[in-house]
Amino acid sequence: MENFLTEISAYIDKHRDEIIADWRDIVNMESFYGEPDGVNRCGQRIRQEFEKIGFVCRNIPVGEGHGDVLVGIMGEDREGAPILFSGHMDTVFPKGKLGENPFHIEGEKAYGPGVLDMKGGIIIALYTVKALNHIGYEKRPIKILFAGDEECLHYGSSTAEVLMEEGRGAACAFNMETGLLNDNLCVSRKGKTEIQISVEGVEAHAGNDFVSGRNAIVEMAKKIGDLADLTNLEVGTTVSVGVINGGTMSGAVPKNCEIAVDMRSTKVSEMDKLKKQVEEICAKTYIDGTSTTFKYTNEMLPFERNEMGMEFFNKVREIALANGLGDHQCQDLGGSSDAAYLTIAGVPTLCSCGVRGQWNHTVREYALVESMFERPKLWACVISQLF
């Protein structure tokens, strides 16, 4: 297989300019998750590039106001279960931000909206497959599965169900999310659930009619303490109250108070337990005359570390080491990703397989240009020797 690595490396090195050009083009196509037309235009360009190299693609609508899921497969008649590349085409940057920060390279770093998270990963997947085609790889089918609304955690869409259905049966998955600066590979991520809690009390004059008031802020403060007590770092569960709004002036007993809560956990079972505890807190009343309501506003399930995933990681690490492509360590991360749904579907999955960089979701977001060439060499070499 050493000859394959030589051929793969030569192919990628020969096409460095094309890799940058394709990367530039899709970064410069704005695809904010809240503007599905832009996401789908970008998805159409991505679809065309994969169809050029032999993929049969289709778009799956997932709901009004959401970008489609792009699904494609090459070599469907090949033996064995497919190898899957997954990721997302949308970004967090609203339309118009491109004018302030179009794709550009400064030294070793590339900048632009979504350059790191995660359009670089999509181009890496494209050129990994191109390199595999170049060496005549035909062992297994190769499948792509790119979501159009990951940055809103698929709230209000059927994307999660589509990912599980389309991913089920794959031999393994490379989720092309942001690569880590230390070159580690992600084997688990915390899930995230967002909840909005509202307390309604009774408004009254704080001086003339204090006793008639029912203070919504005080009621909420007691609940916030209870919520904070749910954090359990030993099992990887955290509860954070990130936003609070309430009251109108210091001279009035406040009628309303509202908080936004971020809950994270490493296991689906722990998240289910956490939800029950939060609902019990909301049901408890400290100040008679107040009432509490809540609603879940967003969720992405945990990407759990498990035996099949670790076996996959160890095999990838072994191949990379044997071919002089680095000693990649495994890492658990706090941010969520769609690797969760592939794992739930029974697919051994690695995450953070995309371009390496830092500062996701900010104007400082950058990607290390050289990793755009390193990663397709790595994945093409790994896949050529994986089964």
TAUR-V839019 format. One record per backbone hydrogen bond with DSSP energy under -1.0 kcal/mol. NH is the residue of the N-H (numbers start at 1). CO is the residue of the C=O. E is the energy in kcal/mol with one decimal. If there is no record, write none. Layout:
nh=NH co=CO e=E
nh=NH co=CO e=E
//
This chain:
nh=5 co=1 e=-1.6
nh=6 co=2 e=-2.0
nh=7 co=3 e=-2.5
nh=8 co=4 e=-3.3
nh=9 co=5 e=-2.8
nh=10 co=6 e=-2.2
nh=11 co=7 e=-2.3
nh=12 co=8 e=-2.5
nh=13 co=9 e=-2.6
nh=14 co=10 e=-1.9
nh=15 co=11 e=-1.1
nh=19 co=15 e=-2.4
nh=20 co=16 e=-2.2
nh=21 co=17 e=-2.2
nh=22 co=18 e=-2.7
nh=23 co=19 e=-2.2
nh=24 co=20 e=-2.8
nh=25 co=21 e=-2.2
nh=26 co=22 e=-1.9
nh=27 co=23 e=-2.1
nh=28 co=24 e=-2.2
nh=33 co=91 e=-2.2
nh=35 co=32 e=-2.3
nh=39 co=35 e=-1.6
nh=40 co=36 e=-2.9
nh=41 co=37 e=-2.0
nh=42 co=38 e=-2.2
nh=43 co=39 e=-2.6
nh=44 co=40 e=-2.1
nh=45 co=41 e=-1.7
nh=46 co=42 e=-2.2
nh=47 co=43 e=-2.8
nh=48 co=44 e=-2.3
nh=49 co=45 e=-1.8
nh=50 co=46 e=-2.0
nh=51 co=47 e=-2.6
nh=52 co=48 e=-1.8
nh=54 co=51 e=-1.4
nh=55 co=50 e=-2.0
nh=56 co=73 e=-2.7
nh=58 co=71 e=-2.6
nh=60 co=69 e=-2.8
nh=66 co=63 e=-1.6
nh=69 co=60 e=-2.3
nh=70 co=146 e=-3.1
nh=71 co=58 e=-2.7
nh=72 co=144 e=-1.9
nh=73 co=56 e=-1.7
nh=74 co=142 e=-2.7
nh=78 co=75 e=-2.3
nh=83 co=141 e=-2.5
nh=84 co=172 e=-2.4
nh=85 co=143 e=-2.7
nh=86 co=174 e=-2.1
nh=87 co=145 e=-1.6
nh=89 co=147 e=-3.0
nh=91 co=31 e=-2.2
nh=97 co=94 e=-1.9
nh=101 co=97 e=-1.1
nh=104 co=111 e=-1.7
nh=106 co=109 e=-2.9
nh=109 co=106 e=-2.0
nh=110 co=367 e=-2.8
nh=111 co=104 e=-3.0
nh=115 co=112 e=-2.0
nh=119 co=114 e=-2.3
nh=122 co=118 e=-1.1
nh=123 co=119 e=-1.8
nh=124 co=120 e=-2.0
nh=125 co=121 e=-2.1
nh=126 co=122 e=-2.2
nh=127 co=123 e=-2.4
nh=128 co=124 e=-2.0
nh=129 co=125 e=-2.1
nh=130 co=126 e=-2.0
nh=131 co=127 e=-2.0
nh=132 co=128 e=-2.1
nh=133 co=129 e=-2.8
nh=134 co=130 e=-2.0
nh=135 co=131 e=-1.5
nh=136 co=133 e=-1.2
nh=137 co=132 e=-2.7
nh=142 co=74 e=-2.2
nh=143 co=83 e=-3.2
nh=144 co=72 e=-2.7
nh=145 co=85 e=-2.1
nh=146 co=70 e=-2.6
nh=147 co=87 e=-2.8
nh=153 co=150 e=-2.5
nh=154 co=149 e=-2.0
nh=155 co=152 e=-1.8
nh=157 co=154 e=-2.2
nh=158 co=62 e=-1.8
nh=162 co=158 e=-2.1
nh=163 co=159 e=-2.9
nh=164 co=160 e=-2.1
nh=165 co=161 e=-2.5
nh=166 co=162 e=-3.1
nh=167 co=163 e=-2.0
nh=168 co=164 e=-1.7
nh=170 co=167 e=-2.1
nh=171 co=82 e=-2.9
nh=173 co=348 e=-2.2
nh=174 co=84 e=-2.7
nh=175 co=350 e=-3.2
nh=176 co=86 e=-2.9
nh=179 co=355 e=-2.9
nh=183 co=180 e=-1.9
nh=185 co=329 e=-2.9
nh=186 co=351 e=-1.8
nh=187 co=331 e=-2.2
nh=189 co=303 e=-2.2
nh=190 co=333 e=-1.5
nh=191 co=265 e=-3.3
nh=192 co=300 e=-2.7
nh=193 co=263 e=-2.7
nh=194 co=298 e=-2.9
nh=195 co=261 e=-2.0
nh=196 co=295 e=-2.8
nh=197 co=259 e=-2.1
nh=198 co=293 e=-3.0
nh=199 co=257 e=-3.0
nh=200 co=291 e=-2.8
nh=201 co=255 e=-4.4
nh=202 co=214 e=-1.8
nh=206 co=251 e=-2.6
nh=209 co=205 e=-1.3
nh=212 co=209 e=-1.1
nh=213 co=210 e=-1.4
nh=214 co=202 e=-2.3
nh=216 co=254 e=-2.2
nh=219 co=215 e=-2.0
nh=220 co=216 e=-2.3
nh=221 co=217 e=-2.7
nh=222 co=218 e=-1.8
nh=223 co=219 e=-1.6
nh=224 co=220 e=-2.7
nh=225 co=221 e=-1.8
nh=226 co=222 e=-1.6
nh=227 co=223 e=-2.7
nh=228 co=224 e=-2.6
nh=229 co=225 e=-1.5
nh=230 co=227 e=-1.5
nh=231 co=228 e=-1.3
nh=232 co=237 e=-2.2
nh=235 co=232 e=-1.0
nh=237 co=232 e=-2.4
nh=238 co=264 e=-2.3
nh=240 co=262 e=-3.0
nh=242 co=260 e=-2.1
nh=243 co=260 e=-1.2
nh=245 co=258 e=-2.7
nh=247 co=256 e=-1.5
nh=252 co=249 e=-1.4
nh=253 co=204 e=-3.1
nh=257 co=199 e=-1.7
nh=258 co=245 e=-3.2
nh=259 co=197 e=-2.5
nh=260 co=243 e=-2.0
nh=261 co=195 e=-2.8
nh=262 co=240 e=-3.1
nh=263 co=193 e=-2.4
nh=264 co=238 e=-2.6
nh=265 co=191 e=-1.4
nh=271 co=267 e=-2.0
nh=272 co=268 e=-2.3
nh=273 co=269 e=-2.0
nh=274 co=270 e=-2.5
nh=275 co=271 e=-2.4
nh=276 co=272 e=-1.7
nh=277 co=273 e=-1.9
nh=278 co=274 e=-2.5
nh=279 co=275 e=-2.5
nh=280 co=276 e=-1.8
nh=281 co=277 e=-2.0
nh=282 co=278 e=-2.3
nh=283 co=279 e=-1.6
nh=284 co=280 e=-1.0
nh=290 co=287 e=-1.7
nh=291 co=200 e=-2.1
nh=293 co=198 e=-2.6
nh=295 co=196 e=-1.9
nh=297 co=194 e=-2.2
nh=298 co=194 e=-1.2
nh=300 co=192 e=-2.8
nh=303 co=189 e=-1.9
nh=310 co=306 e=-2.2
nh=311 co=307 e=-2.3
nh=312 co=308 e=-1.9
nh=313 co=309 e=-2.5
nh=314 co=310 e=-2.7
nh=315 co=311 e=-1.9
nh=316 co=312 e=-2.4
nh=317 co=313 e=-2.9
nh=318 co=314 e=-2.2
nh=319 co=315 e=-2.2
nh=320 co=316 e=-2.6
nh=321 co=317 e=-2.5
nh=322 co=318 e=-2.4
nh=323 co=319 e=-1.4
nh=324 co=321 e=-1.6
nh=325 co=320 e=-3.2
nh=331 co=185 e=-1.9
nh=333 co=188 e=-2.7
nh=340 co=337 e=-1.6
nh=342 co=338 e=-1.2
nh=343 co=339 e=-2.1
nh=344 co=340 e=-2.4
nh=345 co=341 e=-1.4
nh=346 co=343 e=-1.8
nh=347 co=342 e=-2.4
nh=350 co=173 e=-2.3
nh=351 co=186 e=-2.4
nh=353 co=175 e=-2.1
nh=354 co=177 e=-2.8
nh=357 co=179 e=-1.6
nh=358 co=366 e=-1.6
nh=362 co=359 e=-1.3
nh=365 co=362 e=-1.7
nh=366 co=358 e=-2.1
nh=367 co=110 e=-2.0
nh=368 co=356 e=-3.3
nh=369 co=108 e=-2.3
nh=372 co=369 e=-1.9
nh=373 co=370 e=-1.5
nh=374 co=370 e=-1.9
nh=375 co=371 e=-2.1
nh=377 co=373 e=-1.1
nh=378 co=374 e=-2.2
nh=379 co=375 e=-2.9
nh=380 co=376 e=-2.2
nh=381 co=377 e=-2.1
nh=382 co=378 e=-2.7
nh=383 co=379 e=-2.8
nh=384 co=380 e=-2.0
nh=385 co=382 e=-1.1
//
